[in-house]
Amino acid sequence: MPRKLQVQAKARHERKQPGPPHLVIRQSRIDSEGCYTTEPIKSGSFVVEYTGPHLTIKQADALYDKHPETYLFGLTNGKHVIDGQGVAAFINHSCDPNCEVEEVKGRVLISAIRDIAAGEELTYDYNLYDGDLDDFALCSCGAENCRGSMYSEAELKRRTRLLRRKEKEKEKQLRPTG
């Protein structure tokens, strides 16, 4: 393929967001769009910061209550989220990730936990920890060790206990009294 056509074809499949020049957004096999690296990344290296305005949970709920897709990152204080802007917002969940997240003074820093090859999609384990009981946050990462949900293992256990308790209460209400 001539160079000009290669560049045009690449431009149709990749797009740039604010962030390091070697990170691009393109279609993902995991979910919609994903963040990919065009250069190898060494294990332990800083990859990118999850950036965007810090909002209270109340502000985020007001903004995104009717939106099925958001790019919100919940901070450990439980009161604020980052409204993702830039390439890091497109990093998808995986139960077998190549990156990890560390929160330092309200900043979310993403680092490689193994060597990542050029062309590879960046992922981290979302370890979701809240949401409605009827929201299963199904996972589509395709990893061999996929747990089927983006919720953390601890949250899945907590939800199972709550659902069992809810079912027992429902059974009690349905039993005839007499």
N, C-alpha and C positions, 0 to 999 in steps of 0.2 A: 504494500500500500504506500503510495507517495506520502512524504512527510506532512504536507498540508492536510491531506485527508485523515492521517493518523491524529493530528492535533484536533481537528474538528470532531472526529469520532470520540476522542477522549473528553473533550469539552462537553459533549452531550451527556456523558455518563458520570462525570465528576463535577462537583462544584466546591468553591472555596468559601469558607466561613472565617471569621477572625480567629487567629491562632497560628501556631508554628507552620511554616511553609510546607513541611513534609507531611502534614495531615490534611486529608481531603474527605469530602462527603460523597458517598455514592450508594447505589442500591445494595441492600444487605440481604443475605439469605435468612438472617435472624428476624429482623423486623424492619420493614420499610426502608429507611436509609441508615447507614452506619458510618463510622469514622474509620478511615484506613490510613496506614502509614505508607509513604512512598519510599522510605529509607528504613534499613534495619534499626532496631532499637535494642540496646543491651539490657539484660536483666539488672534491676536496681536503678535504672535511669529514670529521672523525672520525665514525664511525657507531656503533660499539659495541666493547666489549672481550669477547674470548672468555674466559669465567670458569669456574671450577670448581677442585676440588682438584688439586694437582700430585701425580702418581703416578710411581713408577719404571716402566719398561717391564715389569719382572718382576711388579710389583703389578698392572698393567693386564692383563697376560696371564693372571694367576691369576683376576682378576675376570671377564674377558670372553672367555676361551678358547672357550667354547661358544656365544657370542652372535654371530649374523651381523651385527647392527647395533650400532655403538658411536658415541659422540660424542667420540672421542679426538682431540686435536690434538697431533701430535708436535713437540716443541721442538727447536731447532737443536743443542742439546748432545748429542742422540742418546741421552740417558739417561732423559729424563722426558717425560711427556705431561700434558696438561690433560684431565681428565674433564669434558667440557662440561656446564655447567648454565646455563640461561638462553637467551635468544633467539638468540644468536650460534651456538649449537650446531646450529641449524636452517638456517643459511645453506648452500645447496647449491652444488655445483661447477658451473662453466661454463667452457668453453674460450674464451668471449667474455664475461668477467665485467664487472660494474659496480663492484666493490670490489677492494681488495688488502689483504694482510695484512702487518703489520710486527711483528716480535718485538723488544721492548725490555726488557732485564733480566728475562726470563722471563715478561713480559706480552705477550699477543697482542692487538694493536690493529688494528681493521678500519676502513679509510677508503674513501671514494668516489673512484673514478678517472675518473668522468664524472658529469654531472648525472643524478640518478635521479628519476623521476617518482613522484608519490603513487600507490600501488597496485602498484608494480613489485616483483618479487621480487628480493631481494639475493642476489648470487652472487660467488664468487671462485674462482680457479683453484687447486684443491687441490695440484697439482704433487706428487702422491705420489711417494715415492722408495724405498720398500721394500715387501716382501711376497713371498709365495711365487711362484715362476715360473709356476705354473699359475693364479694369480689375475690375471685380465686387468683388473680394476677398470674394467669397461665404463662408458662415459659415455653419458648419455641427455639431455644438455643441449639438443640440437637446434640448436645454433649452426651457421651456414654453415661456419665454420672448425673444426668439431669434429674432434678427432684420434681419437675413438673410445675413449679411455681417460682416466681421471683421473690416470694417471701423467704425470710431466713428460716433455718430449721427450727430455731426456738419459737419463732412466730407461728410456724405451721403446727407445732405441738400445742401451743397456747390456743390456737383456733380450734383444733380438734377437741380439746377439753371443753371449750365454750360451746361448741356445737353439740357435743354429747350432753352437756348440762341442759342446753336449750331443748333437746329432744326429750330428755327425761321429764322436764317441766311440762312439755306438751302432752306426754303420755299421762302424767298425773291428772291434767285437766280433762282428758278424754275418758278417764276411768269413771264408771258409774259410782255414785255415792249411795250408800244405803245401808 
